[in-house]
Amino acid sequence: MRFWTREMAGWALVLLGLFAFYKCYGLLTADDHRLIEGSALTVVGIVIFRGGIHLLKVAVAAQVCAESEQRVQDEKRTPPQAARYYSRSPSSSTSR
């Protein structure tokens, strides 16, 4: 269940990145147009937001791997079904 912590951290970083973008918008649309501060915070927001998206991708990949490993283990425990092979009899496949 370690992927849940990664997913929660990913969502927290995505929300923090969106909050940084909100603050950037406030800095860039203020009366004195703080261009330097707004542009620096925009870069920070992009890094935080992309880090959150990456953590979400890693969490989903970990969940898929855990589910596939569980499915493989379940298939190993169940006895295989009898295979049905349809083949011709040796007498019908003789060449002339």
N, C-alpha and C positions, 0 to 999 in steps of 0.2 A: 504494500500500500504506500510505498514511498512516492509514487507518482502524484498522489494527492497533494503532498506538500509542495512539489514542484509546480503543480497547477495553481495552487493558491498563491504562491510567490509570483508566478507569471501574471495572474490577474491583478495582483497588487502593483506590480511594476507597470502594467498597461494603464491602470488607473492613475498611477503617479505620473506617468508620461503625459496622459491627457490633461492632468492638472497643470503640468508644466507648460503645455501648449496654451491653456487658458490664461495662465499668468503672462505668457509671451504676448498674447493678444492684448491683454491689459496694458502691458508696457509699451507696445507699439502704437496703440490708439490713444494713449494718454495725451494731455494737452502739450506736454513738453517733448513728446516723441523720443523716448529713450531707445535709440536705435542700437547702440552698442550692447546695452544690457539685454535687450530683447533678442538680439541675434545670438548672443552667447547662450542664453537660456533656451533658445530654439534648438541649438546643437545638443545641449544636455538632454532636452526632452526627447529628441530623436533617438539618442543612445539608450535612454531608459525605456522608451516605448519598444524599440526593436529587441532589447534584451528580454522584455516581458513576452513578446511574441515568440522569441526563440525558446524560452522556458515552457511556454504552452505547447510548442511543437514537440519538445523533448518529453513532456509529460504524456502526450497522446501516444507517442512512439513507445514509451515504456509500458503503457497500458495495453497496447496492441500486442507487444511481445509477451507480456504476462498472460494475456488471454490465449495466445497461440500456443504457448508452452503448456498451459493447463489443458488445452484441447488435445495436444499430442500425448500428454500423460494419460488422459482419459481413453484415447484410442489404443494405447498400449495395454491398458487394463482389460478392455473388452476383448473377448475371443473373436478372431476374424470369422466372417461368414464364409460359407463354402462357395468357392468360385465356380461359376458356371461357364464352362468352355464349350463352345460349339465347334466341333471339328468333323470333318468327313471321315468316314471309315477308310481304312487302308485299301480296301478293294475298289472303292470308287475313285481313288486318286491315282491309280496306276496309269502310266503312260503307254501309249501304243506304238 
